[in-house]
Amino acid sequence: MGKKANESEADVCQFDTLDEFLRFRKAFPEKMKNNYNYVLSDGIQENGFYKVIESGSYFKSFKKKLKKYISEGMS
């Protein structure tokens, strides 16, 4: 079982476009021993938490959710 990072050890990356995110993921693929969480956010709420639109723990499933979200007109 892989090493689990706590929130203070987590790396957070922000991307302005889907293409930018996909290029990054291609250059730095997931490693089996690490845990990942992906979030599509629409900014930050007043309480400091992100406004989560879509999320996922695995890149492939998250990418499918993003494509579905985009194809539905980002409603």
HELIX and SHEET records of a PDB file:
HELIX    1   1 GLU A    7  GLU A    9  5                                   3    
HELIX    2   2 LEU A   18  ALA A   27  1                                  10    
HELIX    3   3 PHE A   59  SER A   71  1                                  13    
SHEET    1   A 2 TYR A  38  ILE A  44  0                                        
SHEET    2   A 2 TYR A  50  GLY A  56 -1                                        
END                                                                             
